[in-house]
């Protein structure tokens, strides 16, 4: 099929579907030299609590006119708060202790001045060190990319040597599909349907929480609930 590439903005401790895409491609590109949208998945995600889902949000200040990779983190206070919250609600999960040393380094031993390196570090850590994925990573800012929207995306794919582009399903609303055909790049949208439920604290079950929820509950079997079940 040739080289498979996915391109997504970096998110904070993303849900399992994000890693399903990473697993499905040869190269995953962080698309972080695009406009930052506040109160989006870039700087927050959800965990389960006894009463409801709760947002973990990284305070970023005001960045209305900045790219994602330009967004600074004005304070490090959030790091300890997020770690305490994760510990509070997941310390009794079967595999919390398994991943605690790796995550402590991110939350308590490192200081993050920019949002994008934090997000990328967490995603790489989970992909490589926990899920054991062979996928390679790059970031769009490493390439000179003319054009806008679909044209810019296609230029990035060409520079990456892509034959196949795997996109999130939300992009159906704005991608110019004929442009991919003209460049000989096969376009496919990821299907997030069918994920099996796993043992999860605080019912009812919710799929759209951070992957940390899945990891803490299922440990080395996490991949069975992301892509392994399809086999």
C-alpha positions as CSV (number, residue, x, y, z in Angstrom):
1,X,0.0,0.0,0.0
2,X,3.0,2.3,0.3
3,X,3.8,4.8,3.1
4,X,0.9,5.5,5.5
5,X,0.8,8.9,7.1
6,X,-1.5,10.6,9.6
7,X,-1.4,14.3,10.5
8,X,-3.1,15.6,13.7
9,X,-2.7,18.5,16.1
10,X,-1.2,17.5,19.4
11,X,-3.7,16.9,22.2
12,X,-3.3,16.7,25.9
13,X,-3.3,13.1,27.1
14,X,-5.6,12.1,24.2
15,X,-8.3,9.5,24.1
16,X,-7.7,6.0,22.8
17,X,-8.9,6.8,19.2
18,X,-5.9,9.1,18.8
19,X,-3.5,6.2,19.5
20,X,-5.6,4.0,17.2
21,X,-4.6,6.3,14.4
22,X,-1.0,6.3,15.4
23,X,-1.0,2.5,15.4
24,X,-2.4,2.5,11.9
25,X,0.3,4.5,10.1
26,X,4.1,4.4,9.4
27,X,4.6,8.1,10.2
28,X,2.6,10.4,12.5
29,X,3.0,14.2,12.0
30,X,2.1,16.7,14.8
31,X,0.4,19.5,12.9
32,X,1.2,22.2,15.5
33,X,2.1,25.2,13.3
34,X,-1.6,26.0,12.9
35,X,-4.0,28.2,14.9
36,X,-4.4,27.3,18.6
37,X,-8.0,27.0,19.7
38,X,-8.5,27.5,23.4
39,X,-10.7,25.2,25.5
40,X,-10.3,22.5,22.9
41,X,-8.5,19.1,23.1
42,X,-5.1,20.9,22.7
43,X,-4.9,21.8,26.4
44,X,-7.5,19.6,28.2
45,X,-9.0,16.2,28.4
46,X,-11.5,14.2,30.6
47,X,-11.2,11.7,33.4
48,X,-13.8,9.7,35.2
49,X,-14.9,10.7,38.8
50,X,-17.6,9.3,41.1
51,X,-20.1,12.0,40.0
52,X,-19.3,12.8,36.4
53,X,-16.6,13.2,33.9
54,X,-14.2,16.0,34.9
55,X,-12.0,18.2,32.7
56,X,-8.2,18.4,33.4
57,X,-7.3,21.7,31.8
58,X,-3.9,23.2,31.4
59,X,-4.1,27.0,31.9
60,X,-2.5,28.7,28.9
61,X,-3.4,32.4,29.3
62,X,-4.5,34.3,26.2
63,X,-3.3,33.0,22.9
64,X,-6.0,34.1,20.4
65,X,-3.5,34.8,17.6
66,X,-0.9,32.2,18.2
67,X,0.0,28.9,16.6
68,X,-0.1,25.8,18.8
69,X,3.6,25.5,18.9
70,X,3.9,29.1,20.1
71,X,1.6,28.7,23.2
72,X,3.4,29.2,26.4
73,X,2.5,27.8,29.9
74,X,2.7,30.8,32.2
75,X,2.7,28.7,35.4
76,X,3.7,25.2,36.5
77,X,1.2,25.0,39.3
78,X,-1.2,22.9,37.1
79,X,1.4,20.0,37.0
80,X,1.1,19.0,40.6
81,X,-2.6,19.7,40.6
82,X,-3.2,17.4,37.7
83,X,-1.0,14.7,39.2
84,X,-2.9,14.9,42.5
85,X,-6.2,14.6,40.7
86,X,-5.1,11.6,38.7
87,X,-3.8,9.9,41.8
88,X,-7.0,10.7,43.7
89,X,-9.2,9.0,41.2
90,X,-7.0,6.2,39.9
91,X,-4.7,5.1,42.7
92,X,-6.9,2.1,43.3
93,X,-6.9,1.1,39.6
94,X,-5.1,-2.2,38.9
95,X,-2.2,-0.7,36.9
96,X,-1.8,2.8,38.3
97,X,1.4,1.8,40.1
98,X,2.7,0.3,36.8
99,X,2.8,3.6,35.0
100,X,3.2,5.9,37.9
101,X,7.1,6.2,37.6
102,X,6.9,7.2,33.9
103,X,4.1,9.7,34.5
104,X,5.7,11.2,37.6
105,X,8.7,12.3,35.5
106,X,6.3,14.3,33.2
107,X,4.2,15.8,35.9
108,X,6.6,16.3,38.8
109,X,10.2,16.2,37.6
110,X,10.0,18.2,34.3
111,X,9.0,21.9,33.8
112,X,7.1,22.7,30.7
113,X,7.3,26.2,29.2
114,X,5.4,25.4,26.0
115,X,2.3,23.4,25.4
116,X,3.3,21.5,22.2
117,X,6.5,19.9,23.6
118,X,4.4,18.7,26.6
119,X,1.7,17.2,24.5
120,X,4.2,15.6,22.1
121,X,6.2,14.1,25.0
122,X,3.2,12.5,26.6
123,X,2.0,11.1,23.2
124,X,5.4,9.7,22.3
125,X,5.8,8.2,25.8
126,X,2.5,6.4,25.7
127,X,3.0,5.3,22.1
128,X,6.6,4.1,22.4
129,X,7.2,3.2,26.0
130,X,3.8,1.9,27.0
131,X,2.0,0.7,23.8
132,X,5.3,-0.3,22.1
133,X,4.3,1.2,18.7
134,X,7.0,1.3,15.9
135,X,5.4,4.4,14.3
136,X,7.8,7.3,13.5
137,X,7.0,10.8,14.5
138,X,7.6,14.2,12.9
139,X,6.3,17.8,13.3
140,X,4.9,20.0,10.5
141,X,7.1,23.0,11.6
142,X,10.1,21.1,10.3
143,X,8.9,21.5,6.7
144,X,8.4,24.6,4.6
145,X,4.7,24.5,3.6
146,X,3.1,26.9,1.2
147,X,-0.6,27.2,0.7
148,X,-3.5,26.9,3.0
149,X,-5.9,24.2,4.3
150,X,-6.1,21.2,2.0
151,X,-3.3,22.4,-0.3
152,X,-1.0,22.8,2.6
153,X,-1.9,19.4,4.0
154,X,-1.2,17.8,0.6
155,X,2.2,19.6,0.4
156,X,3.1,18.2,3.8
157,X,2.1,14.7,2.7
158,X,4.2,14.9,-0.4
159,X,7.2,16.0,1.5
160,X,6.7,13.1,3.8
161,X,6.5,10.7,0.9
162,X,3.0,9.6,1.7
163,X,1.0,7.3,-0.6
164,X,-1.8,7.0,1.9
165,X,-3.4,9.5,4.2
166,X,-5.4,8.5,7.3
167,X,-7.6,11.3,8.6
168,X,-9.9,11.8,11.5
169,X,-13.6,11.5,10.5
170,X,-14.3,15.1,11.4
171,X,-12.2,16.3,8.5
172,X,-14.9,15.0,6.0
173,X,-16.6,18.4,6.5
174,X,-13.7,20.4,5.0
175,X,-11.2,18.3,3.0
176,X,-11.2,18.6,-0.7
177,X,-11.1,14.9,-1.5
178,X,-10.6,15.4,-5.3
179,X,-7.3,17.2,-4.5
180,X,-5.9,14.0,-3.0
181,X,-7.0,11.9,-6.0
182,X,-5.2,14.3,-8.3
183,X,-1.9,13.8,-6.3
184,X,-2.3,10.1,-6.2
185,X,-2.7,10.0,-2.5
186,X,-5.2,7.6,-1.1
187,X,-7.5,9.2,1.5
188,X,-9.2,7.3,4.2
189,X,-11.1,8.3,7.3
190,X,-10.6,6.5,10.6
191,X,-13.6,4.7,11.9
192,X,-13.9,5.0,15.7
193,X,-17.0,2.8,16.1
194,X,-17.1,-0.5,17.8
195,X,-14.6,0.0,20.6
196,X,-15.4,-2.6,23.3
197,X,-16.0,-1.5,26.9
198,X,-13.5,-2.4,29.6
199,X,-13.7,-2.4,33.4
200,X,-14.0,1.3,34.3
201,X,-14.6,3.1,37.6
202,X,-17.7,5.2,38.1
203,X,-20.4,4.0,35.7
204,X,-21.9,4.6,33.2
205,X,-19.1,3.7,30.8
206,X,-17.6,6.5,28.8
207,X,-15.3,6.0,25.7
208,X,-14.2,9.6,25.2
209,X,-11.9,10.0,28.2
210,X,-8.1,10.2,28.3
211,X,-6.3,7.0,27.4
212,X,-4.8,7.1,30.9
213,X,-8.2,5.7,32.1
214,X,-7.8,2.7,29.9
215,X,-4.1,2.2,30.8
216,X,-4.7,2.4,34.5
217,X,-7.6,-0.2,34.3
218,X,-6.2,-2.7,31.8
219,X,-2.4,-2.3,31.7
220,X,-0.7,-4.4,29.0
221,X,-4.1,-5.5,27.6
222,X,-4.9,-1.9,26.7
223,X,-4.1,-2.5,23.0
224,X,-6.8,-5.2,22.9
225,X,-9.4,-2.5,23.5
226,X,-8.0,-0.1,21.0
227,X,-7.1,-2.2,17.9
228,X,-6.6,-5.8,19.0
229,X,-10.3,-6.5,19.2
230,X,-10.6,-6.1,15.4
231,X,-8.6,-9.3,14.9
